[in-house]
Amino acid sequence: MLGVPFKYVTGYRSSVTARLAVQRGEIHLHSESTPAFLGLVEPTLLKTGVVMAPYYDPFYDGDTFRPASGMENSSILPFPEFYRSVKGTLPSGKLWDAYRANLAVDGAMLRTVAMPPGVPQAAVDALRAALARLNDDKDYAAEAMKSIQFVPRYQTSADINARVRKAMTVPDDLRLFVLDYMKRGGK
């Protein structure tokens, strides 16, 4: 979307090895999860000038963007705003559609708690209530910050199944576009 020439390099089996590859100059871009960025990259690589963070991927539910958890007060721009700062307009086109679909699927699957069909509604309600309480538990938040450098939030609304299914529905033409794009090596 930005028009930056690239060569996609595979073979790094973990973020640790890819992060080391960035440090060694073998690769020039690697995406981290927000907790890994906040807990590892920001304090050791970003603040020391080893890497720069041009943007982050915001949360996208298929309709609306919002800051990724932990990035609410960051000086790093979410990708749509970074794109606007570079190109002067918001992104559009098939690559933009593919980016948004990827974010929606990723967001829908993040920290998914699933139960098998036929589970009694009382069990579903009890689990939803427990997760909702966890979202507001200060002791849990403190422990999460200490151990993983961010506080997970769980979506618990009664319409969560419909929202996840909507986010996971990618139009056939977009799936075909992405498959073709990958076959062509991003060209």
Salt bridges, closest charged atoms under 4 A:
GLU26 OE2 - ARG24 NE 2.71
GLU32 OE2 - ARG19 NE 2.59
GLU32 OE2 - HIS30 NE2 3.45
ASP63 OD2 - LYS166 NZ 2.69
GLU81 OE2 - ARG84 NH2 3.16
ASP97 OD1 - ARG100 NH2 2.57
GLU143 OE1 - LYS146 NZ 3.60
ASP159 OD1 - ARG163 NH1 3.45
ASP172 OD1 - ARG175 NH2 2.75
ASP173 OD2 - LYS94 NZ 2.70
ASP180 OD2 - ARG184 NE 2.81
